[in-house]
Amino acid sequence: MIYDTPQCYPGGDRYIEVELGDEMSFDLNFRVHSLAARIEAARIAGVIELIPEMASLQISYDPDLISYEDTVAEAVSLAATLGNGGDAELDSRLFYVPVLYFDPWTRECVDDYRAHVTDKVADPDLLCQLNGLPGRAELRRRHSSSEYWVAALGFWPGLCSLMPLDPRARLNAPKYNPPRTWTPKGTIGHGGAISCIYPDRTPGGYQIFARTPMPIWDREQRLPAFRDSLALFRAGDRVKFVPIERDEYDFIAAEVEAGTYQHACVDYQRFSLAGYRAWLGRIEAE
Amino acid sequence: MIEVIKPGLETSVQELPGRLGYWAQGFPPSGPMDAWSFRMANLLVGNKRDTAALECQFIGPSLRVSQDGWAAVTGADMGATLDGVPVEAWVSLPVRAGQTLALGGAKAGARGYVAFAGGIDVPQVLGSRATFHMAGVGGYALRAGQRLALGPAGPVRARRVPEAARPAIPRTRTWTVEAVRGPNDSWLTGEAIARFYGSDWTVQAKSSRTGIRLTGPAFTFAERAFHKRPEHGQDPSNILDHGYPLGAVNLAGQTPIILVNDAPSTGGFVNPFTVASAAFWKLAHARPGDVLRFREVTVREAQDLRRAMDALCHEDSLAEV
């Protein structure tokens, strides 16, 4: 559910958890980001930074400048101005992410796990089985058919939680148990109802089945897309996966290596909640 | 300039207040775990108290200085020597070009700090010189042969930190750690909350700048931990991904992990308690096998402790040599 009034809880002497609901839904997540945008726009003295997540946001504050109670009161009163969000718009960049589905590197990673940790159905086949898909081609078609909403970032710098905006593209998958000790950089994974892109070689738990040569993380800030940060995405961005073949993968990887790669990004759009809801209505009617 | 002869065990450049403003993208604040000792080291060499300095963990580094100046060693006693001769910690220490300042293993506590007059002048990454070693943000832990530039030093007046203004590391290896309830204490039973504050918790060997793992009695969960929407996850300790406060006692299954400076920013486990920021120095010095006892404090009390700590980390706390 989405709460009428946010529920706020202290995280020690410097943090507050502001819970706006208890479900995983686009509406709730959009509300979280709308509230985050209002808190930031209000430039409240003593509010240091926010971590917007699926259904909640965390506020860091300086208790020498603002009390716990006053910070909560500010958050609650700004949340009350959100209404039902019908007229809300947020800045939203769109990134086209080239993806080689069923690539050799994630296959090698899965084989390694199956050989050394526990035997399991290969990740793409498991996704097909659990979601009633006839084969890998349909999985690629389904997974690349929707724009994805960057609902949150975290756990690791730049690691994104992606929600499909088209309900027809929804997939479900369990997470690895136990988790993998390594995942290739740029791997596309899916766990629960969420897709992700692994920014770097890290442990992981999502089912994996594709890889992008496009960096979403650049420690050296070498490429122009990383001028402002080492991590590419911000919450509220959108991602569209574009299936490519191996030759295109290698071409892009070489461009990245040479430092000439330019990320395909549309950054003149705003995301309209009303427009999105109207589109959802038309899909459902069909 | 200083040159790293031996790097020690994951010695890193740290700075306060840490890397703020990028947590929403998953970048942790980092910074020194024992900000108290860190600030005192800076004040002893005439730096502003939040200037970039070194944090040493369990085993300190050997460093050759290439210019005359001042250094200070604080935090855990790592038996510092200058060209092999034992030197005092918690004082302004004159160093001459070519001398080697060497730290050994921590005799008590775990983290030592070394400040140089002028501060460590590494480039800022996302607005900070703090190191997040695991992801290589702001560089990595020091390596042998590495050279670190120093900033311009101001005038230094030799002083000392009196005993009363230093963190006291208990001989009993038992720590009282102040912790506030929340944000997710309602996921536990009342008995589990009482048991948390009433039990001994042993620090596991698998502890680092990301988290301090504890062993202790089992947790029991309230109704809401079982009757929740499926997207929260299957384990009672699972919750929809949310932000993680620094100091959160993060409950992964039955293992509590206190999230410290380099912790993950978000995740899917509940945080029933949060350690007061003024108690972080204790987490910095708790060694595997040490016992933590949590004392419940209110948000207000934790903020008062923070203020008192802040006031203590001040030039007025230093004494003449």
Interface residues (C-beta under 8 A of the other chain):
Chain A: Y9 P10 G11 G12 D13 R14 Y15 I16 E17 E19 D22 E23 M24 I48 E49 L50 I51 P52 E53 M54 A55 S56 L57 Q58 S60 P63 D64 Y68 A152 L153 G154 F155 W156 P157 G158 L159 S161 G192 A193 D200 R219 S229 L230 A231 F233 R234 A235
Chain B: L20 G21 Y22 W23 A24 Q25 G26 F27 V125 L126 F132 A135 G136 V137 A179 V180 R181 G182 P183 N184 K228 R229 E231 H232 L240 D241 H242 G243 Y244 P245 L246 G247 A248 P264 S265 T266 G267 N271 T274 V275 A276 S277 A278 V299 R300 A302 Q303 L305 R306 R307 D310
